[in-house]
């Protein structure tokens, strides 16, 4: 039975250091917390188009 292949090393999306298997895809708990804070602070967003939204055409 062949040995399982180790996971590929990737760079941490926050600081660029090599990711650790325990914190993957981050290099440390600190970078994971920074990323979580960015989600909570709504830094990461999915762009949307408001012209297709029927509720945005409100006349008053």
PAMARGU-244221 format. One record per residue: y, z, x of N, C-alpha, C, O in turn; residue in three letters; residue number from 1; chain. Coordinates in nm, 4 decimals. Layout:
N
<guro <Y; Z; X>; <Y; Z; X>; <Y; Z; X>; <Y; Z; X>; 'ALA'; NUM; 'A'>,
...
END
This chain:
60
<guro <-0.1164; 0.0000; 0.0842>; <0.0000; 0.0000; 0.0000>; <0.1244; 0.0000; 0.0900>; <0.1400; 0.0885; 0.1741>; 'UNK'; 1; 'A'>,
<guro <0.2117; -0.0981; 0.0726>; <0.3304; -0.1043; 0.1590>; <0.4297; 0.0061; 0.1248>; <0.4381; 0.0530; 0.0113>; 'UNK'; 2; 'A'>,
<guro <0.5041; 0.0454; 0.2269>; <0.6071; 0.1466; 0.2059>; <0.7176; 0.0901; 0.1175>; <0.7537; -0.0269; 0.1302>; 'UNK'; 3; 'A'>,
<guro <0.7721; 0.1737; 0.0270>; <0.8827; 0.1249; -0.0567>; <1.0049; 0.0953; 0.0304>; <1.0322; 0.1649; 0.1282>; 'UNK'; 4; 'A'>,
<guro <1.0760; -0.0082; -0.0072>; <1.1937; -0.0491; 0.0683>; <1.3073; 0.0507; 0.0421>; <1.3317; 0.0864; -0.0732>; 'UNK'; 5; 'A'>,
<guro <1.3768; 0.0960; 0.1464>; <1.4888; 0.1872; 0.1227>; <1.6006; 0.1142; 0.0487>; <1.6163; -0.0070; 0.0639>; 'UNK'; 6; 'A'>,
<guro <1.6787; 0.1879; -0.0317>; <1.7862; 0.1223; -0.1055>; <1.8885; 0.0610; -0.0107>; <1.9147; 0.1134; 0.0975>; 'UNK'; 7; 'A'>,
<guro <1.9450; -0.0496; -0.0532>; <2.0450; -0.1171; 0.0278>; <2.1692; -0.0296; 0.0396>; <2.2093; 0.0361; -0.0565>; 'UNK'; 8; 'A'>,
<guro <2.2284; -0.0294; 0.1559>; <2.3515; 0.0472; 0.1766>; <2.4684; -0.0316; 0.1199>; <2.4836; -0.1512; 0.1447>; 'UNK'; 9; 'A'>,
<guro <2.5485; 0.0373; 0.0446>; <2.6674; -0.0247; -0.0106>; <2.7879; 0.0582; 0.0311>; <2.7735; 0.1729; 0.0733>; 'UNK'; 10; 'A'>,
<guro <2.9044; 0.0011; 0.0194>; <3.0265; 0.0722; 0.0542>; <3.0775; 0.1488; -0.0670>; <3.0663; 0.1026; -0.1805>; 'UNK'; 11; 'A'>,
<guro <3.1330; 0.2651; -0.0416>; <3.1925; 0.3471; -0.1457>; <3.3112; 0.2706; -0.2050>; <3.3960; 0.2219; -0.1302>; 'UNK'; 12; 'A'>,
<guro <3.3186; 0.2593; -0.3385>; <3.4284; 0.1846; -0.3990>; <3.5638; 0.2544; -0.3849>; <3.6672; 0.1917; -0.4082>; 'UNK'; 13; 'A'>,
<guro <3.5658; 0.3804; -0.3479>; <3.6909; 0.4541; -0.3349>; <3.7460; 0.4447; -0.1928>; <3.8622; 0.4088; -0.1738>; 'UNK'; 14; 'A'>,
<guro <3.6635; 0.4769; -0.0926>; <3.7148; 0.4819; 0.0449>; <3.6549; 0.3778; 0.1387>; <3.7082; 0.3549; 0.2473>; 'UNK'; 15; 'A'>,
<guro <3.5446; 0.3140; 0.0983>; <3.4851; 0.2095; 0.1810>; <3.3797; 0.2568; 0.2801>; <3.3184; 0.1749; 0.3485>; 'UNK'; 16; 'A'>,
<guro <3.3576; 0.3881; 0.2891>; <3.2537; 0.4402; 0.3782>; <3.1169; 0.4062; 0.3200>; <3.1066; 0.3759; 0.2011>; 'UNK'; 17; 'A'>,
<guro <3.0110; 0.4108; 0.4023>; <2.8767; 0.3843; 0.3491>; <2.8374; 0.4857; 0.2425>; <2.8615; 0.6054; 0.2579>; 'UNK'; 18; 'A'>,
<guro <2.7777; 0.4380; 0.1356>; <2.7331; 0.5255; 0.0268>; <2.6106; 0.6045; 0.0703>; <2.5292; 0.5567; 0.1494>; 'UNK'; 19; 'A'>,
<guro <2.5986; 0.7250; 0.0180>; <2.4814; 0.8066; 0.0461>; <2.3843; 0.7957; -0.0708>; <2.4275; 0.7774; -0.1847>; 'UNK'; 20; 'A'>,
<guro <2.2549; 0.8065; -0.0453>; <2.1583; 0.7949; -0.1556>; <2.1820; 0.8986; -0.2657>; <2.1625; 0.8688; -0.3835>; 'UNK'; 21; 'A'>,
<guro <2.2230; 1.0174; -0.2293>; <2.2419; 1.1241; -0.3289>; <2.3648; 1.0992; -0.4169>; <2.3619; 1.1313; -0.5358>; 'UNK'; 22; 'A'>,
<guro <2.4700; 1.0441; -0.3626>; <2.5954; 1.0246; -0.4361>; <2.6203; 0.8791; -0.4739>; <2.7284; 0.8451; -0.5219>; 'UNK'; 23; 'A'>,
<guro <2.5229; 0.7944; -0.4530>; <2.5388; 0.6515; -0.4752>; <2.6012; 0.6187; -0.6093>; <2.5563; 0.6756; -0.7088>; 'UNK'; 24; 'A'>,
<guro <2.6982; 0.5341; -0.6205>; <2.7507; 0.4396; -0.5225>; <2.8625; 0.4970; -0.4373>; <2.9295; 0.4218; -0.3665>; 'UNK'; 25; 'A'>,
<guro <2.8849; 0.6279; -0.4417>; <2.9922; 0.6898; -0.3650>; <2.9375; 0.7502; -0.2364>; <2.8164; 0.7605; -0.2172>; 'UNK'; 26; 'A'>,
<guro <3.0299; 0.7900; -0.1486>; <2.9877; 0.8495; -0.0218>; <2.9865; 1.0014; -0.0276>; <2.9250; 1.0666; 0.0567>; 'UNK'; 27; 'A'>,
<guro <3.0550; 1.0584; -0.1278>; <3.0644; 1.2037; -0.1366>; <3.0993; 1.2457; -0.2788>; <3.1432; 1.1635; -0.3593>; 'UNK'; 28; 'A'>,
<guro <3.0797; 1.3742; -0.3099>; <3.1212; 1.4228; -0.4418>; <3.2719; 1.4076; -0.4633>; <3.3173; 1.3876; -0.5760>; 'UNK'; 29; 'A'>,
<guro <3.3485; 1.4171; -0.3558>; <3.4944; 1.4025; -0.3676>; <3.5311; 1.2647; -0.4211>; <3.6128; 1.2541; -0.5125>; 'UNK'; 30; 'A'>,
<guro <3.4721; 1.1590; -0.3659>; <3.5020; 1.0232; -0.4127>; <3.4537; 1.0032; -0.5565>; <3.5175; 0.9317; -0.6337>; 'UNK'; 31; 'A'>,
<guro <3.3421; 1.0656; -0.5925>; <3.2940; 1.0566; -0.7303>; <3.3939; 1.1222; -0.8256>; <3.4184; 1.0708; -0.9347>; 'UNK'; 32; 'A'>,
<guro <3.4515; 1.2352; -0.7850>; <3.5501; 1.3032; -0.8683>; <3.6804; 1.2237; -0.8791>; <3.7439; 1.2230; -0.9845>; 'UNK'; 33; 'A'>,
<guro <3.7202; 1.1572; -0.7712>; <3.8392; 1.0714; -0.7748>; <3.8173; 0.9598; -0.8759>; <3.9061; 0.9297; -0.9556>; 'UNK'; 34; 'A'>,
<guro <3.6993; 0.8983; -0.8730>; <3.6684; 0.7906; -0.9667>; <3.6691; 0.8418; -1.1111>; <3.7221; 0.7754; -1.2002>; 'UNK'; 35; 'A'>,
<guro <3.6111; 0.9582; -1.1341>; <3.6088; 1.0165; -1.2681>; <3.7508; 1.0439; -1.3170>; <3.7830; 1.0194; -1.4333>; 'UNK'; 36; 'A'>,
<guro <3.8346; 1.0943; -1.2284>; <3.9739; 1.1188; -1.2640>; <4.0471; 0.9909; -1.3005>; <4.1331; 0.9915; -1.3886>; 'UNK'; 37; 'A'>,
<guro <4.0141; 0.8822; -1.2344>; <4.0756; 0.7536; -1.2686>; <4.0329; 0.7075; -1.4070>; <4.1131; 0.6494; -1.4801>; 'UNK'; 38; 'A'>,
<guro <3.9081; 0.7324; -1.4440>; <3.8630; 0.6975; -1.5794>; <3.9352; 0.7832; -1.6827>; <3.9827; 0.7317; -1.7839>; 'UNK'; 39; 'A'>,
<guro <3.9437; 0.9131; -1.6578>; <4.0106; 1.0029; -1.7522>; <4.1596; 0.9724; -1.7635>; <4.2181; 0.9868; -1.8709>; 'UNK'; 40; 'A'>,
<guro <4.2213; 0.9302; -1.6528>; <4.3631; 0.8984; -1.6536>; <4.3930; 0.7576; -1.7029>; <4.5077; 0.7131; -1.7014>; 'UNK'; 41; 'A'>,
<guro <4.2881; 0.6878; -1.7466>; <4.2977; 0.5515; -1.7997>; <4.3545; 0.4522; -1.6989>; <4.4229; 0.3570; -1.7365>; 'UNK'; 42; 'A'>,
<guro <4.3256; 0.4751; -1.5692>; <4.3634; 0.3783; -1.4665>; <4.2792; 0.2528; -1.4810>; <4.3282; 0.1418; -1.4602>; 'UNK'; 43; 'A'>,
<guro <4.1519; 0.2704; -1.5169>; <4.0630; 0.1570; -1.5389>; <4.0725; 0.1176; -1.6855>; <4.0479; 0.1997; -1.7739>; 'UNK'; 44; 'A'>,
<guro <4.1077; -0.0061; -1.7112>; <4.1179; -0.0540; -1.8490>; <4.0617; -0.1941; -1.8594>; <4.0591; -0.2689; -1.7616>; 'UNK'; 45; 'A'>,
<guro <4.0173; -0.2284; -1.9770>; <3.9718; -0.3636; -2.0062>; <4.0882; -0.4351; -2.0724>; <4.1363; -0.3911; -2.1768>; 'UNK'; 46; 'A'>,
<guro <4.1344; -0.5454; -2.0129>; <4.2482; -0.6157; -2.0732>; <4.2108; -0.6732; -2.2089>; <4.1006; -0.7248; -2.2280>; 'UNK'; 47; 'A'>,
<guro <4.3032; -0.6637; -2.3016>; <4.2818; -0.7177; -2.4347>; <4.4001; -0.8055; -2.4731>; <4.5082; -0.7967; -2.4148>; 'UNK'; 48; 'A'>,
<guro <4.3773; -0.8879; -2.5697>; <4.4813; -0.9743; -2.6210>; <4.5262; -0.9188; -2.7555>; <4.4437; -0.9005; -2.8450>; 'UNK'; 49; 'A'>,
<guro <4.6542; -0.8919; -2.7712>; <4.7026; -0.8340; -2.8961>; <4.7353; -0.9402; -2.9998>; <4.7493; -0.9075; -3.1176>; 'UNK'; 50; 'A'>,
<guro <4.7480; -1.0662; -2.9599>; <4.7827; -1.1696; -3.0578>; <4.6704; -1.1979; -3.1563>; <4.6959; -1.2508; -3.2644>; 'UNK'; 51; 'A'>,
<guro <4.5461; -1.1638; -3.1216>; <4.4317; -1.1847; -3.2118>; <4.4071; -1.0630; -3.3014>; <4.3196; -1.0663; -3.3880>; 'UNK'; 52; 'A'>,
<guro <4.4827; -0.9576; -3.2812>; <4.4638; -0.8340; -3.3574>; <4.5404; -0.8431; -3.4900>; <4.6634; -0.8471; -3.4884>; 'UNK'; 53; 'A'>,
<guro <4.4718; -0.8465; -3.6034>; <4.5419; -0.8595; -3.7315>; <4.6290; -0.7386; -3.7656>; <4.7265; -0.7515; -3.8396>; 'UNK'; 54; 'A'>,
<guro <4.5944; -0.6212; -3.7122>; <4.6737; -0.5008; -3.7407>; <4.8057; -0.4976; -3.6649>; <4.8948; -0.4200; -3.6991>; 'UNK'; 55; 'A'>,
<guro <4.8192; -0.5818; -3.5614>; <4.9410; -0.5786; -3.4834>; <5.0548; -0.6549; -3.5537>; <5.1701; -0.6428; -3.5123>; 'UNK'; 56; 'A'>,
<guro <5.0257; -0.7315; -3.6567>; <5.1266; -0.8069; -3.7281>; <5.1725; -0.7269; -3.8497>; <5.1447; -0.7633; -3.9640>; 'UNK'; 57; 'A'>,
<guro <5.2426; -0.6184; -3.8232>; <5.2877; -0.5297; -3.9285>; <5.4340; -0.5616; -3.9586>; <5.5181; -0.5647; -3.8688>; 'UNK'; 58; 'A'>,
<guro <5.4626; -0.5850; -4.0857>; <5.6003; -0.6089; -4.1275>; <5.6531; -0.4826; -4.1928>; <5.5805; -0.4149; -4.2656>; 'UNK'; 59; 'A'>,
<guro <5.7760; -0.4514; -4.1678>; <5.8199; -0.3252; -4.2189>; <5.9421; -0.3324; -4.2914>; <5.9908; -0.2306; -4.3407>; 'UNK'; 60; 'A'>,
END
